[in-house]
Amino acid sequence: MGNGTLQLAVIMNPFGEWDPNKGDHHTDLEIEEDEWCELFYKVLGVPERWKEVDGQLEPVEFSEAQFKEILTGKGYPMLGRIWFMYRDANYLPSEVSKLLEECLKIQKKTENVSALSALGKLIAACYEAIKINSGLCLLSD
């Protein structure tokens, strides 16, 4: 697993303790930073966190609340939780099917290869979690 990835893990209670006896496990799936950027910046149209000023990149003030508000307004509140590559995102078992629905909807609308790769990984992890009625966690590294 490399830097700047979100590792996808199936976990019964993503807000509790890890318990392999209940089926908690890491998948072999991880979302790379370029995939995240293409999905959220290019496909979903969330403003980028950096702008170029006089040849230098400078951060843009953009909060988690703003990110979530934009995506909720577009009908993607579950994806809005994946607001930053360096923050975990958690989904209860009852929320995984909603995340899956959002991913499938976007998958039908885009041809962006990197975004499709990220969506494919999320979709596969959702199906894996749904199969055992589990939650899902995207773990930042």
Z-matrix of the N, CA and C atoms (Angstrom, degrees):
N
C 1 1.448
C 2 1.531 1 108.78
N 3 1.308 2 115.78 1 132.85
C 4 1.454 3 119.70 2 -174.94
C 5 1.515 4 113.94 3 -102.29
N 6 1.315 5 114.78 4 175.59
C 7 1.459 6 120.04 5 176.48
C 8 1.517 7 110.09 6 -71.40
N 9 1.306 8 115.64 7 149.56
C 10 1.448 9 120.19 8 177.50
C 11 1.509 10 113.34 9 70.79
N 12 1.319 11 117.67 10 37.76
C 13 1.452 12 121.07 11 176.23
C 14 1.521 13 110.45 12 -125.89
N 15 1.311 14 114.38 13 159.64
C 16 1.454 15 121.83 14 170.44
C 17 1.523 16 106.57 15 -113.32
N 18 1.312 17 115.96 16 112.87
C 19 1.465 18 121.72 17 -179.24
C 20 1.524 19 108.46 18 -86.27
N 21 1.313 20 116.48 19 133.01
C 22 1.448 21 121.31 20 -177.47
C 23 1.526 22 110.05 21 -94.17
N 24 1.318 23 115.71 22 125.57
C 25 1.463 24 121.70 23 -179.06
C 26 1.524 25 109.50 24 -128.58
N 27 1.315 26 115.34 25 140.54
C 28 1.457 27 122.30 26 175.29
C 29 1.522 28 106.17 27 -93.92
N 30 1.341 29 115.58 28 124.46
C 31 1.464 30 119.84 29 -175.82
C 32 1.530 31 109.29 30 -147.15
N 33 1.315 32 116.04 31 129.51
C 34 1.467 33 120.74 32 -176.97
C 35 1.527 34 112.05 33 -55.13
N 36 1.322 35 115.51 34 -49.71
C 37 1.458 36 120.28 35 -179.95
C 38 1.522 37 108.49 36 -123.27
N 39 1.333 38 117.79 37 94.65
C 40 1.463 39 120.31 38 -176.23
C 41 1.531 40 113.73 39 -66.88
N 42 1.318 41 117.12 40 -7.38
C 43 1.461 42 120.35 41 177.74
C 44 1.528 43 111.20 42 -107.51
N 45 1.334 44 116.07 43 6.67
C 46 1.458 45 120.80 44 -178.29
C 47 1.511 46 112.07 45 -119.78
N 48 1.308 47 114.77 46 -154.96
C 49 1.458 48 121.89 47 -178.03
C 50 1.528 49 111.16 48 -83.12
N 51 1.318 50 115.79 49 145.78
C 52 1.454 51 123.34 50 175.67
C 53 1.528 52 107.95 51 -68.68
N 54 1.340 53 117.49 52 130.10
C 55 1.458 54 121.07 53 -179.28
C 56 1.528 55 110.67 54 -140.91
N 57 1.352 56 117.27 55 94.60
C 58 1.472 57 119.77 56 -179.67
C 59 1.528 58 113.07 57 -61.63
N 60 1.331 59 117.55 58 -21.68
C 61 1.464 60 120.58 59 177.78
C 62 1.527 61 112.28 60 -68.15
N 63 1.329 62 116.58 61 -19.39
C 64 1.470 63 121.24 62 177.99
C 65 1.527 64 111.49 63 -99.97
N 66 1.318 65 116.75 64 6.31
C 67 1.462 66 120.32 65 177.75
C 68 1.518 67 114.91 66 101.02
N 69 1.321 68 117.31 67 2.10
C 70 1.465 69 119.84 68 178.69
C 71 1.525 70 109.23 69 -62.89
N 72 1.329 71 116.46 70 130.19
C 73 1.463 72 119.59 71 179.94
C 74 1.534 73 111.27 72 -160.50
N 75 1.310 74 114.49 73 155.14
C 76 1.455 75 120.88 74 174.04
C 77 1.523 76 107.83 75 -81.47
N 78 1.313 77 116.24 76 141.71
C 79 1.461 78 119.58 77 171.25
C 80 1.528 79 106.48 78 -89.41
N 81 1.290 80 116.72 79 175.09
C 82 1.469 81 120.68 80 174.95
C 83 1.523 82 110.47 81 -90.40
N 84 1.322 83 117.13 82 16.35
C 85 1.455 84 122.16 83 -174.24
C 86 1.521 85 111.32 84 -104.79
N 87 1.323 86 114.90 85 139.13
C 88 1.461 87 119.84 86 174.10
C 89 1.521 88 108.59 87 -147.74
N 90 1.310 89 115.26 88 142.08
C 91 1.458 90 121.22 89 178.25
C 92 1.519 91 107.55 90 -92.81
N 93 1.321 92 115.12 91 124.17
C 94 1.461 93 122.01 92 179.76
C 95 1.526 94 109.66 93 -80.66
N 96 1.323 95 116.07 94 158.40
C 97 1.462 96 120.55 95 -178.05
C 98 1.525 97 112.44 96 -59.27
N 99 1.334 98 118.08 97 -42.15
C 100 1.467 99 119.65 98 -179.64
C 101 1.530 100 111.15 99 -65.29
N 102 1.329 101 117.14 100 -34.19
C 103 1.465 102 120.67 101 177.12
C 104 1.530 103 110.32 102 -66.46
N 105 1.327 104 115.91 103 -43.35
C 106 1.462 105 120.71 104 178.31
C 107 1.530 106 109.87 105 -60.15
N 108 1.331 107 116.82 106 -47.64
C 109 1.469 108 121.53 107 -178.38
C 110 1.525 109 111.45 108 -60.74
N 111 1.313 110 116.49 109 -45.27
C 112 1.470 111 119.72 110 -179.64
C 113 1.523 112 110.95 111 -63.51
N 114 1.324 113 117.17 112 -43.15
C 115 1.462 114 120.88 113 -179.37
C 116 1.524 115 111.45 114 -63.97
N 117 1.325 116 115.98 115 -51.46
C 118 1.466 117 118.24 116 -172.84
C 119 1.524 118 113.92 117 -83.91
N 120 1.314 119 118.62 118 -40.36
C 121 1.462 120 120.52 119 -178.75
C 122 1.523 121 112.69 120 -80.84
N 123 1.317 122 116.98 121 -47.93
C 124 1.467 123 120.43 122 -173.73
C 125 1.531 124 112.83 123 -84.57
N 126 1.329 125 116.53 124 -48.81
C 127 1.461 126 119.78 125 -174.94
C 128 1.528 127 112.06 126 -81.32
N 129 1.323 128 117.09 127 -47.27
C 130 1.467 129 120.53 128 -176.63
C 131 1.524 130 113.57 129 -91.31
N 132 1.307 131 118.04 130 -9.61
C 133 1.463 132 121.58 131 172.36
C 134 1.512 133 116.54 132 72.11
N 135 1.316 134 117.42 133 28.28
C 136 1.462 135 120.43 134 175.33
C 137 1.536 136 107.51 135 -77.85
N 138 1.333 137 118.31 136 136.93
C 139 1.475 138 119.63 137 179.99
C 140 1.525 139 112.37 138 -59.30
N 141 1.313 140 115.91 139 140.91
C 142 1.460 141 121.05 140 179.56
C 143 1.519 142 110.69 141 -69.84
N 144 1.325 143 116.43 142 155.63
C 145 1.464 144 122.53 143 -177.35
C 146 1.516 145 113.31 144 -86.84
N 147 1.341 146 117.02 145 -5.63
C 148 1.462 147 120.95 146 -177.55
C 149 1.522 148 109.81 147 -132.80
N 150 1.316 149 115.81 148 145.20
C 151 1.463 150 119.82 149 173.32
C 152 1.520 151 108.06 150 -133.69
N 153 1.312 152 115.10 151 153.81
C 154 1.463 153 119.58 152 -179.85
C 155 1.521 154 109.12 153 -91.82
N 156 1.334 155 115.31 154 126.49
C 157 1.465 156 122.44 155 177.22
C 158 1.520 157 107.19 156 -130.76
N 159 1.313 158 115.93 157 117.78
C 160 1.473 159 121.76 158 -179.23
C 161 1.533 160 112.04 159 51.69
N 162 1.323 161 115.68 160 43.25
C 163 1.463 162 120.28 161 176.91
C 164 1.519 163 114.40 162 78.51
N 165 1.311 164 118.01 163 2.93
C 166 1.480 165 122.18 164 -179.51
C 167 1.531 166 109.11 165 -118.02
N 168 1.319 167 115.60 166 144.18
C 169 1.459 168 119.66 167 175.22
C 170 1.519 169 109.62 168 -84.96
N 171 1.331 170 115.36 169 129.81
C 172 1.459 171 121.23 170 178.09
C 173 1.519 172 109.01 171 -124.90
N 174 1.331 173 116.70 172 143.64
C 175 1.468 174 119.14 173 -179.32
C 176 1.525 175 111.40 174 -68.70
N 177 1.323 176 114.45 175 148.22
C 178 1.460 177 122.12 176 175.31
C 179 1.527 178 106.47 177 -106.62
N 180 1.315 179 116.37 178 132.93
C 181 1.466 180 120.13 179 177.43
C 182 1.522 181 108.75 180 -67.65
N 183 1.316 182 115.86 181 114.32
C 184 1.456 183 121.04 182 -178.57
C 185 1.518 184 107.33 183 -152.25
N 186 1.305 185 116.92 184 116.27
C 187 1.462 186 121.11 185 -172.02
C 188 1.529 187 112.91 186 -93.08
N 189 1.303 188 113.79 187 165.40
C 190 1.467 189 121.22 188 175.21
C 191 1.530 190 109.62 189 -58.87
N 192 1.325 191 116.92 190 -42.25
C 193 1.465 192 120.98 191 -179.40
C 194 1.528 193 111.09 192 -61.60
N 195 1.331 194 117.36 193 -40.90
C 196 1.467 195 120.66 194 178.49
C 197 1.522 196 110.96 195 -65.23
N 198 1.321 197 116.71 196 -43.52
C 199 1.461 198 122.25 197 178.78
C 200 1.525 199 109.86 198 -58.04
N 201 1.337 200 116.01 199 -50.93
C 202 1.457 201 121.25 200 -178.56
C 203 1.528 202 111.53 201 -64.18
N 204 1.312 203 116.90 202 -38.13
C 205 1.465 204 121.28 203 179.66
C 206 1.534 205 110.66 204 -62.70
N 207 1.327 206 116.55 205 -43.77
C 208 1.468 207 120.70 206 179.44
C 209 1.528 208 110.29 207 -61.38
N 210 1.320 209 116.41 208 -48.53
C 211 1.464 210 119.10 209 -176.48
C 212 1.529 211 112.54 210 -72.18
N 213 1.302 212 117.85 211 -34.18
C 214 1.462 213 120.17 212 175.20
C 215 1.524 214 109.42 213 -63.92
N 216 1.330 215 116.74 214 -41.77
C 217 1.461 216 121.14 215 177.64
C 218 1.514 217 112.94 216 -62.20
N 219 1.316 218 117.12 217 -27.63
C 220 1.465 219 121.81 218 178.61
C 221 1.533 220 111.76 219 -89.58
N 222 1.339 221 116.42 220 -1.14
C 223 1.461 222 120.47 221 178.76
C 224 1.519 223 114.50 222 91.44
N 225 1.349 224 117.09 223 20.59
C 226 1.463 225 120.69 224 -177.99
C 227 1.540 226 111.94 225 -127.50
N 228 1.332 227 117.41 226 59.88
C 229 1.467 228 118.95 227 -177.93
C 230 1.530 229 113.90 228 -66.23
N 231 1.328 230 117.48 229 -32.12
C 232 1.468 231 119.77 230 179.64
C 233 1.532 232 110.13 231 -68.74
N 234 1.313 233 117.66 232 -43.41
C 235 1.470 234 120.56 233 177.17
C 236 1.524 235 111.06 234 -65.95
N 237 1.320 236 116.76 235 -26.30
C 238 1.462 237 120.95 236 178.15
C 239 1.520 238 113.61 237 -60.87
N 240 1.313 239 116.80 238 -18.69
C 241 1.466 240 119.99 239 177.61
C 242 1.524 241 112.69 240 -73.91
N 243 1.324 242 116.25 241 -19.53
C 244 1.466 243 120.41 242 -178.80
C 245 1.524 244 106.97 243 -90.64
N 246 1.308 245 116.54 244 57.64
C 247 1.457 246 122.00 245 -167.03
C 248 1.528 247 114.37 246 -81.72
N 249 1.324 248 117.57 247 -11.77
C 250 1.466 249 119.07 248 -177.59
C 251 1.531 250 108.74 249 -158.73
N 252 1.315 251 116.03 250 142.54
C 253 1.468 252 120.85 251 -179.02
C 254 1.534 253 113.14 252 -63.86
N 255 1.300 254 116.53 253 -21.74
C 256 1.467 255 119.79 254 -174.69
C 257 1.529 256 112.09 255 -110.39
N 258 1.343 257 115.62 256 29.70
C 259 1.463 258 122.16 257 174.77
C 260 1.521 259 108.03 258 -136.35
N 261 1.311 260 116.19 259 138.80
C 262 1.459 261 120.44 260 176.46
C 263 1.529 262 109.84 261 -69.17
N 264 1.312 263 115.60 262 154.79
C 265 1.466 264 121.96 263 173.36
C 266 1.530 265 106.99 264 -131.14
N 267 1.326 266 116.48 265 131.07
C 268 1.461 267 122.01 266 -174.02
C 269 1.520 268 111.44 267 -120.20
N 270 1.336 269 115.64 268 143.43
C 271 1.457 270 122.53 269 178.67
C 272 1.519 271 108.90 270 -135.64
N 273 1.315 272 116.19 271 126.62
C 274 1.461 273 122.00 272 175.32
C 275 1.529 274 109.16 273 -70.63
N 276 1.328 275 117.89 274 160.49
C 277 1.466 276 119.57 275 177.90
C 278 1.533 277 112.74 276 -52.83
N 279 1.319 278 116.97 277 -37.49
C 280 1.475 279 120.91 278 -179.49
C 281 1.530 280 113.12 279 -71.07
N 282 1.334 281 118.34 280 -11.83
C 283 1.459 282 121.82 281 -177.76
C 284 1.530 283 113.70 282 -102.97
N 285 1.321 284 117.10 283 -14.93
C 286 1.467 285 120.71 284 -174.62
C 287 1.525 286 111.67 285 -62.00
N 288 1.330 287 117.67 286 -39.97
C 289 1.470 288 119.70 287 179.83
C 290 1.527 289 111.31 288 -66.20
N 291 1.327 290 117.30 289 -30.69
C 292 1.472 291 120.53 290 176.48
C 293 1.529 292 110.58 291 -68.96
N 294 1.330 293 116.76 292 -41.45
C 295 1.460 294 121.03 293 175.81
C 296 1.524 295 109.81 294 -61.93
N 297 1.323 296 116.63 295 -44.48
C 298 1.461 297 121.51 296 178.77
C 299 1.527 298 110.58 297 -58.26
N 300 1.302 299 116.93 298 -45.90
C 301 1.469 300 121.60 299 179.99
C 302 1.534 301 111.36 300 -58.77
N 303 1.328 302 116.74 301 -43.83
C 304 1.465 303 120.72 302 178.95
C 305 1.532 304 110.81 303 -63.14
N 306 1.323 305 116.63 304 -43.67
C 307 1.468 306 120.94 305 -178.98
C 308 1.525 307 111.16 306 -64.31
N 309 1.326 308 117.21 307 -43.19
C 310 1.458 309 120.99 308 179.39
C 311 1.527 310 111.22 309 -63.82
N 312 1.314 311 116.49 310 -37.64
C 313 1.470 312 121.56 311 178.93
C 314 1.534 313 110.71 312 -62.54
N 315 1.312 314 116.49 313 -46.40
C 316 1.474 315 120.49 314 -179.44
C 317 1.525 316 110.21 315 -69.92
N 318 1.325 317 117.32 316 -37.93
C 319 1.458 318 121.81 317 -179.11
C 320 1.529 319 110.76 318 -55.82
N 321 1.317 320 116.44 319 -37.43
C 322 1.469 321 121.35 320 -179.76
C 323 1.526 322 112.52 321 -71.43
N 324 1.338 323 117.06 322 -20.61
C 325 1.465 324 121.16 323 -172.37
C 326 1.525 325 114.83 324 -100.95
N 327 1.327 326 118.40 325 -9.96
C 328 1.461 327 118.96 326 -173.79
C 329 1.523 328 111.92 327 -121.87
N 330 1.317 329 114.01 328 154.92
C 331 1.462 330 121.36 329 172.99
C 332 1.528 331 110.39 330 -117.89
N 333 1.327 332 116.93 331 4.15
C 334 1.459 333 122.28 332 -179.49
C 335 1.534 334 109.12 333 -65.59
N 336 1.324 335 116.17 334 114.81
C 337 1.465 336 121.90 335 -172.93
C 338 1.532 337 112.35 336 -60.76
N 339 1.316 338 117.48 337 -45.12
C 340 1.471 339 120.09 338 -179.12
C 341 1.523 340 111.50 339 -67.57
N 342 1.333 341 116.81 340 -40.07
C 343 1.462 342 120.04 341 177.46
C 344 1.527 343 110.38 342 -65.50
N 345 1.336 344 116.59 343 -40.14
C 346 1.460 345 120.21 344 177.61
C 347 1.523 346 111.48 345 -63.25
N 348 1.327 347 116.81 346 -34.61
C 349 1.457 348 120.42 347 176.79
C 350 1.527 349 110.31 348 -64.18
N 351 1.324 350 116.87 349 -46.56
C 352 1.472 351 120.85 350 178.48
C 353 1.521 352 110.25 351 -61.41
N 354 1.317 353 116.18 352 -45.66
C 355 1.464 354 120.27 353 179.83
C 356 1.520 355 111.74 354 -62.38
N 357 1.329 356 116.81 355 -40.66
C 358 1.460 357 120.53 356 178.63
C 359 1.515 358 111.74 357 -60.11
N 360 1.310 359 116.35 358 -40.24
C 361 1.466 360 120.71 359 179.10
C 362 1.523 361 110.94 360 -67.90
N 363 1.328 362 116.18 361 -43.65
C 364 1.467 363 119.74 362 177.94
C 365 1.525 364 110.80 363 -62.59
N 366 1.319 365 116.67 364 -42.73
C 367 1.462 366 121.21 365 -179.80
C 368 1.532 367 110.40 366 -62.78
N 369 1.317 368 117.02 367 -46.01
C 370 1.472 369 120.42 368 178.80
C 371 1.526 370 111.21 369 -60.70
N 372 1.326 371 117.09 370 -42.84
C 373 1.465 372 120.46 371 179.27
C 374 1.526 373 110.92 372 -65.87
N 375 1.324 374 117.00 373 -38.97
C 376 1.466 375 120.31 374 177.72
C 377 1.524 376 110.45 375 -61.47
N 378 1.326 377 117.40 376 -47.00
C 379 1.471 378 120.36 377 178.82
C 380 1.530 379 111.07 378 -60.62
N 381 1.322 380 116.31 379 -39.91
C 382 1.467 381 120.32 380 179.00
C 383 1.529 382 110.59 381 -63.55
N 384 1.339 383 116.63 382 -42.06
C 385 1.467 384 120.74 383 179.34
C 386 1.529 385 111.28 384 -68.42
N 387 1.330 386 116.04 385 -42.75
C 388 1.466 387 120.54 386 -179.00
C 389 1.533 388 110.71 387 -62.18
N 390 1.329 389 116.72 388 -37.12
C 391 1.462 390 121.98 389 -178.06
C 392 1.530 391 111.45 390 -56.94
N 393 1.331 392 117.46 391 -32.98
C 394 1.473 393 119.78 392 -179.86
C 395 1.535 394 111.92 393 -114.51
N 396 1.353 395 115.82 394 17.11
C 397 1.462 396 121.68 395 179.87
C 398 1.513 397 111.80 396 52.90
N 399 1.326 398 115.35 397 52.67
C 400 1.456 399 122.19 398 -175.38
C 401 1.533 400 110.27 399 -117.33
N 402 1.320 401 113.99 400 169.28
C 403 1.448 402 121.08 401 173.06
C 404 1.524 403 110.28 402 -89.79
N 405 1.302 404 115.39 403 -176.03
C 406 1.446 405 121.35 404 -177.26
C 407 1.523 406 108.73 405 -140.38
N 408 1.323 407 115.01 406 143.58
C 409 1.462 408 120.69 407 177.47
C 410 1.512 409 109.03 408 -134.67
N 411 1.319 410 116.90 409 133.04
C 412 1.450 411 123.15 410 172.85
C 413 1.517 412 105.68 411 -102.19
N 414 1.312 413 116.29 412 112.75
C 415 1.460 414 122.42 413 -173.18
C 416 1.517 415 110.12 414 -99.95
N 417 1.319 416 116.69 415 122.69
C 418 1.453 417 120.37 416 179.12
C 419 1.534 418 109.04 417 -81.38
N 420 1.337 419 114.76 418 152.37
C 421 1.464 420 117.60 419 176.68
C 422 1.516 421 110.06 420 -123.32
